């Protein structure tokens, strides 16, 4: 009998390209049929066949307090009862802006938008308008949304101008983006020595989460701030994934690096489409209607999305919230690593706050090249075995995972036990 997941996927492919509305959902990286989810509660989700899974994707990060938290649901219901949207200012927008600026001292002013892509695209336009320069530096393996100038891959050398990594991106636009190696402070310094007067901004994930999880080297973070300051470039810390996920002050607060602009999303929307960018007042005042840099959005500051975000941000301020989150993530990665060692499986794992990375490798990767050297086939086998046992991990060897406050130590222990059985069967 064909599963409901398969039936839905077959039908979806008739009307939706690839049957999905975001590529990684198609399971192309791991193979098999994608799951169609019906509902979620706490740390668990149920698919179209009614099977329950312990969820370590969490809608790719936003569900930090778990699915259907009653306070978040009530906030959404109350807001929806007042109106789904106005395309005009609301008091809730002000409340959200004040809350973001309070929690992240690097924000002096902030503008609300609807997606992480919109936030990063707008921050880059603002940096260009503020500096009067055109060149952007990004790092291989870091993802900043799907705007044209950021869908760029590196050329043959560290300073080679970027080439489009997506059809439809003009080479002329890609040529304004230089792609460097993540965690390579010396490479960054060489780039600024060669073209510092051209560089409008450097954009970076403070903890890379789109080539699996790669932690930043302290000297790399220091070089980012030093080079941007010395050459008058804008440092954009992309916290769409890490914001309020790594710590209450974001990853830049966790590591003590001060950005000029920050982009936010995911957690700040509580599961609904909400994002933001903000930072130094003198830069933000270049935005229309105050300045010459245009940015707009009909759904920006949508009252229902803002309500979900405010409710979530209030919950994460509870005493011990992040300590508990980090403890759970650590128990997961330590448990999985210990099990793999016991059974002689080349595997390692690490966590930062509520994020974690799993690697079928003997050592923790520190760059895109090292991530690419991990055993992707082993991950795919592990992914499907865990899925069969009721554990939902990201369907790609190149995505970070997430623990929520709704996970319990029992959930973690059960997950490790299931992985142990899988590793044992591989011997």
LINFENUR-V351086 format. One record per backbone hydrogen bond with DSSP energy under -0.5 kcal/mol. NH is the residue of the N-H (numbers start at 1). CO is the residue of the C=O. If there is no record, write none. Layout:
BEGIN
nh->(NH/NH)
co->(CO/CO)
END
This chain:
BEGIN
nh->(7/8/9/10/11/12/13/14/15/15/16/19/20/25/26/27/31/37/38/39/41/42/44/45/46/47/48/50/53/54/55/55/56/56/60/61/62/63/64/66/67/69/72/73/74/75/76/77/78/79/80/81/82/82/83/83/93/94/95/96/97/98/99/100/101/102/103/104/105/107/108/108/109/111/113/119/120/121/122/123/124/125/126/127/128/129/130/131/132/133/134/135/136/137/138/140/142/144/150/151/151/152/153/155/160/162/163/165/169/170/173/174/175/176/177/178/179/180/180/184/185/188/189/190/191/192/193/194/195/196/198/199/199/200/200/201/202/203/204/206/208/211/212/214/214/220/221/222/223/224/225/226/227/228/229/230/231/232/232/233/234/235/236/236/237/237/238/238/239/239/243/244/245/246/247/250/253/254/255/256/257/259/260/261/262/263/264/265/268/269/270/271/272/274/275/276/277/278/279/280/284/285/286/287/288/290/291/293/294/300/302/306/307/308/309/310/311/312/313/314/315/316/317/318/321/324/325/326/327/328/329/330/331/332/333/334/335/336/337/338/339/340/341/342/343/344/345/346/347/348/350/352/354/355/356/357/359/361/371/372/373/374/375/376/379/380/381/382/383/384/385/386/387/388/389/390/391/392/393/396/399/400/401/402/403/405/407/412/413/414/415/416/417/418/419/420/421/422/423/424/425/426/426/427/427)
co->(3/4/5/6/7/8/9/11/11/12/12/16/17/22/23/24/27/35/46/46/44/67/41/53/39/51/36/47/45/390/43/53/54/392/57/57/59/58/62/63/42/66/69/69/70/71/72/73/74/75/76/77/78/79/79/80/90/90/91/92/93/94/95/96/97/98/99/100/103/104/106/279/279/277/275/115/116/117/118/119/120/121/122/123/124/125/126/127/128/128/198/198/176/201/178/180/139/145/147/147/148/150/163/160/157/177/153/151/166/168/170/170/171/173/174/136/160/138/178/181/183/184/185/186/187/188/189/190/191/192/195/195/196/135/198/135/234/137/236/204/214/212/398/208/212/217/217/218/219/220/221/222/223/224/225/226/227/228/229/228/200/233/202/234/235/261/204/236/237/263/239/247/242/242/242/247/249/250/251/252/252/257/235/235/278/237/276/239/265/266/267/266/269/272/113/264/111/262/109/260/280/281/283/284/293/287/287/286/292/297/299/302/303/304/305/306/307/308/309/310/311/312/314/315/318/320/321/322/323/324/325/326/327/328/329/330/331/332/333/334/335/336/337/338/339/341/340/344/345/359/357/355/245/352/401/350/348/359/367/368/369/371/360/374/375/376/377/378/379/380/381/382/383/384/385/387/386/54/391/394/396/209/356/56/354/64/404/408/409/410/411/412/413/414/415/416/417/418/419/420/421/422/423/423/424)
END
